[in-house]
Amino acid sequence: MDATRWLDEREDRAWRGYRRMRRLLDLELARELTQDAGLSEADYDVLSDLSETPQGRLRLRELADRMLWSRSRLSHHLTRMQQRGLVTREECADDARGSIVVLTPAGRQAIQSAAPGHVAAVRRHLIDLLTPAEVDALGALTHRVVDHLGGRTPHPRHDPEA
């Protein structure tokens, strides 16, 4: 068994800073999104993913994969969004067990209303604090980590959001 490679002081500072920044940024963006648009981060993710498709439709399985959620968790969340008129579900024509999540006009209006404020908050709390070179570096490092992790999705029992 290999010896543990502990983080040195520089690496530990970077790691802890990243973790703290991520938590604070996520909390602030979620707070502003809820306050300004009445949407949760999960609502926004569902609506934005659907709005970026040609007909505002995705298979539930594909949406769950995009969000890194279990289908069961997403299904429960979609039920709450359906009750608010933001999405509907349709049976999948080629798979009796599958379903299609559809953006409603109210859902489209909600994401169109929320997006400008959310983008402004992302700018205010992150992007505008960075130099252009730092934005490029952030893009490069986040994509490197995402590419390294690939298509890994959390096991439903280990879903960090569950």
N, C-alpha and C positions, 0 to 999 in steps of 0.2 A: 504494500500500500504506500502510495506517495505521501510525503509530508505535506501538511497544509501550507499553502502559499498565502500567508496573512497579508492583508493590505498594508502598504507602508503609509506613512503619515500623509503624503500627497494624495495617494489613491483613496485613502479613507476620507479625507476632506472632500474630495470630488464626489465620492459615493454618497456620503451623508448630506452634502449640499444638494445633490440631485434629488434624493428622497424627500428632503424637506421642501425644496422648491416644487416638486410635483404635487405633494399634498396640499401646500398652500395655494398653488395655482388652480388645482382641481376644485378646491373648496370655494375660492373666490369666483371662478367662472360659473360653477354650479349655483352659487348664491345669486349672482347677477342674472343668470338665465331664468331662474325661478321668479325672482323679484320683477324683472322687466317683461318677461314673456309668459310666465305661468307654466313653463315647461321644465321638466327634469332633464338632466343630461341624457338619460336613456331615451326620453321622448324625442329630444333633439336628434340623437343618433339615428333612431328609427326613421323619423321624418326626413332627415337630410339624405340618408341612404336611398329611401324610396323616391325622393324628389330628383335624384340624380339619374334615375332610369328613364328610358323614353316614355313609358306609359305609367310611371309611378307604381310599378308592381314588382314584387320579388317573391320567390318561393320562401316560405318560412325557414326552411333549412339553410338557404343561402344567406338570408338576413342574420340568422343566428351565427353562422360561421363568420360573417363580416364583423359582428359585434363581439365575438368570442364568448358567447353565452350558450348555455344548453338550450335546446329547443323548448324544454318544459318551462324554464325560467322566462324565455321570450314569450311563449304562449300566454303565460299569466300576465305579463306586462301588456301584451297586445289586447287582452281582454279589458284592461283598465282604459287603454287608449280608445278601444271601440266604444266603450260606454261614454266617452267624451266626444265621439264623432270624428276622431282624427284619422282612423283607419277602418277598413273592413277586411274580412277574410272571405275568400272564395275557395271552393273545392278545386283541386288540380285535375284537369281533364285527363292527363296521362298517368296519374298516380292517385288512386282512391284514398290512400292514407295521407297524401300531401295536401298542403294548402298554399294559397297565394295571398300575400298581404298586399292590400291595395290602399294607396293614399287617397283620401277623400278630398273634396274641395275645401272643407274646413281644415284638414291637415295641411294641404298645400298653402292655404292662407296663413296658418300658424307658423310654418317654417319660413315663409316669405316675410312675415312680420318680425320673427325672432332673429333671422340671420344677420341683418345689419348691426343690431346691438351686440350680438355675440361676437361678430368679427371685430367690432370696435373694442370689445373687452379683451379679446386675444391680442390685438395690437397694443392696447394700453398696458397690459400686464406682462407681455412677453416680447413680441416682435419689435416694437418701437424702443425697447430697452437695449437692443442689440445693434451692433454695427452690421453693415452688409456682409462683411467677412464672417462674422459670428453666425448670422442667419445661414450662410452657406455651410459653415462647419456643423451647425445644429442639424441641418438637413442631411448632410453626409453621415454624421454619426448615428442619427436615428434610423436612417435607411440601412446602414450596416448592421445594426442590432436586429432590426426587423427581418432583414434577409437571413441573418444567422439563425434566428428563431424559426424562420420559415412558416409553414402552415400549422405549427403547433397550436393546439387549442387546449385550454384547461379541461381536465376531467371534471364532469359535473359535480362530483363530490369535493373537488378542489377549486371550484370556481371562486376566485377571490371576491366577486361581487355578490355571491349567494348569501 
